[in-house]
């Protein structure tokens, strides 16, 4: 669990510094980082949910209201508890090429898996 949180904090760190260093914006970096992390986590949760629905035909969420509520809860958790206090900045992470490749691979894999699961579920309905 601790290793997973360290990886999660590294992901936040890299997205935060991508926004600061590459995009050259200093306005609302914590807020934008929280939005990006929330979208990624949302993709992951709904990819897993899609696999469960496809394999076991168990439908837990049927209304858009619940989807939006889950997204808002993830955002609040990320912003207030993890990103805004800035704990990830105190962890002395380094920007390495291996870390950059890992983050890019994670983002790409998250998006691709979400699209694959959406296609599978769309073809089964």
Buried (B, 14 or more C-beta within 10 A) or exposed (E): EEEEEEEBBBBBBBBBBBBBEEEEEEEEBBBBBBBBBBBBBBBBBBBEBBBBBBEEEEEEEEEEEEBEEBBEEBBEBBBEEBBEEEBBBEEEBEEEEEBEEBBEEBBEEBBEBBEEBBEEBEEEE
